[in-house]
Amino acid sequence: MKEATDIVMLALARWDGPYSSTAFSLAKELARKNRVFYIDNPFTLKDVATNLHKHQIQSRLTPLLTGRHVGKQIYNDNPNLINIRPKAVIPINFFPYGKLYSYLSRVNNHVVNQALRRAIREYDIEKFIFINSFNPFYLQDVTEFKPELTVYHCVDNMAESKYIGKHGKFLEAEAMREYDVTIATSKKLYEMASQYTRNAFCLPNAADFKHFQRAVYEPLLRPNELDGLESKKIIGYIGHVDFRIDYELLNKLSRAHADKIILMVGPEHESDKDKLERLPNVISTGKKPFEELPAYLKFIDCAIIPFLRNDLTASIYPLKLNEYLAAGKPIVTTGFSQDLEDFGNTIRIENTPDSFIRGVQEEIVTDSDQKREQRIQVAGHNTWTARVEAFWDMVSPYIKKEQPVYG
């Protein structure tokens, strides 16, 4: 047995955000054997003022306004997973890079540093490793805390994001240069990270295997949106409905399969809502809790990933891929990422609208128990438990102490 260690993780994705994230999935698995202190991506003063009525703000109001009571246990049944809530910071992303931005960035970093100092005192944190998951804006210098290891977690192509990429693409490159280790979630991101550090590794995304297997083995109730549609085949997508989607392809698919239901489960990006044709066979559910997703997957006959093929999507290894497979579902996807090729004939990759449309039909018609078992078996090798074991194998040689951490 290896020795357990505390982990401090700062992530861009908050644990109670609108959709599941790589960072929090990794944190939950790490927390099975280690204390994990999951630091909120700080809310700004503007966030607090404009969203005061929302639960995310109300549940954090005391730490946001006072900087006190920063720590809170996330789940009643797991004392190892603790949310750290910093005081609200100044909104500065709209400033151009320069002296004012740099000064305010230091002010904001001081706020987050204070939250970590308080957490270290209150929870008696002595030795820890620090993971920054795709948030190079804060805790830019953690040397005062003397972590045994610093890990940068690259989960997306930051340079392709108009908002966070404005300053983030430079800050992320600096973080990769300075941190002990960088782990990337896709082959493309690994190639990018390797430009800045020799200590880069590829750690792909995974699935909460047991959670999504509920779609196979549990008698889950049919979601309300699908009542009265028992005779219809369902083509389904689960995830964020946003700028990554090829709406032209999706609309053609909806028209070509007018006899089937096109089910879109997930929050819709406001600026993209008009791009999806609201045909009679298209159902958009909006955001759904993570706990309810297996019930939707259970009644899907073919799962799709209709992403655009561009520089942003080329770096994506989508969480939904292994979630679909864990539920035993056929998958038709565009060839947006080289990571898809590792799945061989378990998934179907099509790059023209016509072949995508035909592929969906063929996958529905030819589905079988044997194919479902094959998909589940593949997903069983891509679990967060397996990823955490690989994580420790990657980082243990770089930890600054005599004995490696638990793995």
N, C-alpha and C positions, 0 to 999 in steps of 0.2 A: 504493500500500500504506500502511496506517495502522500506527502503532507498536504493538507488543505491550506488554502490561502484566501484572504479577502480579495475581492475584485471591485474596483471602482470603474464604472462605465458611464461615459458621457455620450449621448446619442442625439442625432438630429430628430429621430422619431420618438415621440413621447409614448409611454407605455399604454396610455388610454387614448391614443390617436384614432382617427377614423378607419384605419385598416391595419392589418397585421404587418409587422415589420421584421426584417432580418435581425436587427439589433436586439429587439426585445425577445424574439424567439431564441436567440443565442443566450441572452441573459437568463431566461427562464431555465434553460437546460443547465447552464453553469451553476445556477442556484440550487440544483439538486444536491450538490456536495460542497458548495462554497457559499460564503456570504457574498451577496452581490448588491452593491449600492448603485442604483440606476439613477443617474442625475438627469433631471428634466432639461431638455432644450429650453433655455430661459424664455419665459413670456416677457414681452416688452410692456412698457407702460401704456402704449397704445392698445395692445392686446387686452389688457385689463380693463381699460376704459370702454372699449367698444364691445367687449364680450362679457361684461360683468354679470349678466344674467345666466350665462352658460355654466354647466356643472363643472367643466374643466377648471374654470376660474374660481367658482364658489368653493370647490373642494380644496383649493390651495390658497385661499384669500389671506389667511394669517401669515404664512411665510412670504407670499408675494409682496405684502405691504410692510411687514415688519422685519423679515429676515429671521424670525424665530420659528421654532418647531419645524425645522426643515425636513426631518425624517419621518416617514410613515410606512409601515408594513403594507405591502400591496395585497397579499392574499392571506386570509386567516389561517390557512393550513400550511403556509410556508414562511416561517420567520426569517428565512435566509434572503428573501427578496425585498429590498427596502428602497423606496422612492425618495430621492433627495430633491427638495423643491427650493431653488434659489429665489432670492428677492427679484422683483421685476427689474429689467434693465432698460436702457435707453434705446429706442429704435434708431439705427444708424445706417442700415443697408443702402438707403437712398443717397447717402453722401458719396461723392467721388473719392477715390483713394487720395490721401494727402494728410497733412498735419492734423486737421480736425478729426478726420475719421480715425487716425491712429490714436489720438488722445482719448476719444470716446471709447474706442475699443479697449484701451487699457483700463478705463473706468469700469466698463462692463465685466472685464476679466477679473477685476478686483472683487466685484459682487459675487461672482461664481466661486472664486477662490475662498471667499469668506464662508460660503455655504459648505464647501468641502472641509474647511478647517473645523467648523462647528460639528459636522458629521463625524470627523475623526475623533474629536473630544467625546461626543455623546455616545459613540458606539465603540470606543476603545480600539480603534483601528491602529494596528502597529505596523504590520507588513502587508503590502498589497501590490497587485499589478494594476496598471491603468490602461483601459481600453477606450480609445476615442473612436466612436462609430460615426464617421462621416460628418463630424461637426468640428472643423478646425477653427471655428470662430471664437471658441471659449477654451479656458484652461490651456492656453497656448504654451505656457511654461509651468510645468509641474515639478521642476527640480527641487523646489523648497520642500515638497512632500516626500522626496526620496523614494519613489516607487521602485520596486525590484525589477520592473519591466514596464516599458511603454509600448503599446501596440496601436497602430493606426488601422482601422477597419474601413476599407474602401468598398462601398456598396453600389455606386452608380458613377456615371460620367458627369462630374460636377461642372465641367466646362460647358456642357450642353444645356445646362439649366440657366435660363435668363436671369432668374432672381438670385439664387444662392451662388451662381457661377460668377457673378459680377466681382466679388472679392474672394469668393471661396476657392477658385481655381488656383490662385497664387498661394493662399494660405494652406491649401491641401498639399501642394507640392513641397512647401516648406516643412509641413508636418512629416511627410514621408521621408524627407532627408534627415530629420532630427530624431524620429522615433527609432527604438531598437528594432522593431519588426513591423512590417506591413502585411496584412492579409487582405486579399481581394476576392470578391464573390464570383468573378467570371474570368475566363481566359483573356478577354480583351482588357479588363481592368488590371490583371496581373502583368500584362505586357506594358501597360502604361506605368504601373508602379515601379517596374524594373528599371525605368529610366532614372529613378530618383534614389533607389536603394538596392543594395545587393541582397538584403534580407527580406525578400518578397516571396509570398506563398499564395497559392490559389486554394481557397476554402469555399466551395460552392454553397449555395443555399440548399435548404432541405425542407422537410415537411414535419408537422406534428402528426406522425404516422398514426398513432392510436386514435387521435381525435377524428381524422378524416376517414379512418376505417369504419367509423360508426355508420357511414353511408352504406356500407356493405352488409354489416352484421346486425344492426339494430333496427327495430320496427319504427322508424321515425315518422312522425306525422307529415302529411303533405302540406307544404306551405299554403297560406291563404291565397296567394296570388295565382296558384295553380288549380284552385278548386274549379271543377266543371270542365277541366281540360284533360281528363284521364285518357281520352282517345288520341291525343296529339303526341307526336314525338317532340322532344325538347332539345334544342341546341343551346348550350349554356356557356356563359362567361362569368367568372367570379373574380372580382378585383376592381381596381380604380378605373373608371371610365373617363379617360382623359386624353391628352395630346399624343399619347403613344399609339392610340387606336387608329387603324386604317379605316376610317368611316366610309370611304367609297366602297371598299371591299365588304364591310359589314352591311351596308345598305343593299348591295347587290345580292348578298347571301340571303338577306331577309326577303327580298322580292322573289328570288329563285326558289326559296323554300316556303312559299306562302301557306303551304299545308301544314307547316310545323311552327312551333313557338320558338322565338328567339328570346332567351331569358338573359337579361343583364343584371347581375347581382353585385352592387357596389356603389359607392358614392360617385356622383357625376360632377366633373369639373364644370363650373358655371360657364366658362367661356366656350365649352365644347357641346353644350346641351343641344344647340340648334343643328349640329352636324349629324346627329342620329335621326333618321326618318322615323316618325312615330306611326309606323304602319300598324294595322290591326293585329298582326301576329307578334309584335315587339312588346315585351314586358320589361320595364325597368323598375327594380325594387328599391333603388337607393341603398344607402348604407344599412348593413345588417350586422348584428353582433357576431363575433367570431364563433361563439357557441352554436349559432343557428346555421352556419354554412354547410355542415354535413347534410342537413335536411334538404337543402336545395340541390346539392350534388347527387343525392340519392335518386332524384327523379329526372336527372339530365341523361339523355341518350348519347350525346356527343358533346364533349367539351372543346372549346376553341380558344386560341390565343391569336386574334387578328391584329397583330402589331405591325406598324410601319417598319420598313427596313431603312434605318438611317444610323448616324453616328451615336445617337443616344441609345437606341434599342440594341445596337451591336454589343453593348457592354452589359446587357441584362441577362441574368440567370433567374427567371421568375420563380417566386415562391409557389405560385399556383401550379407549376408543372408537376411537382411531386405530390401536391395536394390532390390534383386530378387523378394521378396514378394510384395513390393510396386508396382512392375510392373506386378503383378498377375501371375508370371511364376511358373510352376511346378519345384520342386527342388529335385535332387537326390544327396546325399552326403554320404561320408564315416562317420563312427561314431567316429570322432577324438576327440570330446570334450563332456563333460557331459552337457554343456549348450544347446546342440542340442535337448536334451530330452524334454526341456520345450516347444518345438514347436509341440509336439504330432504328429497327423496325417497330419499336414499342410505341413510337409516336409517328404521325404522318406530317411531313413537311411539304407544303405546297406554296408556290410563289406567283401564281397567276390567279385572278379571280375565278376563272372557269375551272381550273384544277382544284382550287380550294372548295368550290361549291360541289363538284363531283366527289371530292374526297370525303366530305361530310356525309353525303348520302351512302357512299360505299362503306364507311366505317360503321354507320348505323345498321346497315343490312347484314354485314359480315361479322358483327360482334358475336362473341361466344364465351362460354365459361372458361375455356382454355386461355383465351386472350386476356380475360379479366384477371385470372390468376397470375399470368405473366407480368401484367402491369403492376399488380400489388407486390409481387416479388421484387421488381426493380425499385419501387418506392421504399421497400423495406431495407434497402442498402443506402438510402438517402434520407436518413433520419437525423434529427438534431443530436441525438445521443452519439451517433457515429461521427458527426461533425465536431462535437466537443472533444471526443477522443483524438481526432486528427489535429484539432487546435492545440491540445497540450503537447502532442508529438512535435508540432512545428515550433512552439515557443519555448519549451522547457530548456533547450540548450542555451538560451539567451538570458535566462533569469539570473539575477545577480545575487545568488546565495548558493550555499553548498549543496543543499538538497532540492530536487525539483518539486513542483507542486503536485497536488492530487491530479490524477488523470485516469 
